[in-house]
Amino acid sequence: MKTLSKKTLSKSFNHWFYGNLTCFSQEHMQTFGYMLSMLPVIKELYDTNEERTQKLKTYSTFFNTEPQVGSVVVGITTGMEEARANGEDVDDETINGIRAGLMGPLAGIGDSLVVGTLLPILLGIALGLSGGGSPLGAIFYILVWNIGMYFLMRFMYFKGYELGGKAVEVLVGEKANAIRESIIMLGTMVIGGVTASWINITTSFKMLNSEGGVIVDLQKTLDDVYPSLLSAVFVLICWYLLSKKRMSPLLVMLILVAVAFVGVLVGFFDPGLSY
């Protein structure tokens, strides 16, 4: 009976950890990173180059998911590949069916949990530690993110390897859907909280009388009616451009720069700079 060594499993995981976006393109996405992680597994389980080439082709089909939580898929197929090498009824279609079936659900979980919840929290803490130009924020983020993700991905990979095909029911069943919806809601709340904490847009526009006295202080008026109204408006505009108009983040940032530039020129915004 063929059993993968711990050294091979660790090597396979490490290949996925640092190489999941290897040769990334719109056509292949994470396909080659997946093949890279399966390479040591195939080498240990099969003796001839012909067998290895044939089995490795199984993983040449398109693959793309959230790479941190998606580590579990690599672990699952590693376990299935081991079972196939031992003569169990596992073929290319079965393996690729599981890969394709898990891509979407895991992307939803991972994007909500990691990108939508964990990243904003870590960045919020890092920004707080970066006050006054302190490097602590950057050091905190780099260490916590990389160390935390390494152990999370490693846990997911080996858990997938242990479960094999049984993991599918856990990951795409009704309970998983409920968990995914809860995580999406939590992620939305976290992003809203980070937005309210770190975005602060105000106007310096004031109407003066002939004697130079202030008739209308627009920012004060807005604060009396709806505090942080301009910040909320700008966030909603960015969401609209990104979500509904499908603009790229770079284009949206350029639009914001242009708005800020014109706003300063006409006196609507005051950056507080002195020359």
Beta strands, then each sheet from edge to edge (+ up, - down):
strand 1: 206-208
strand 2: 214-217
sheet 1: 1+ 2-
end
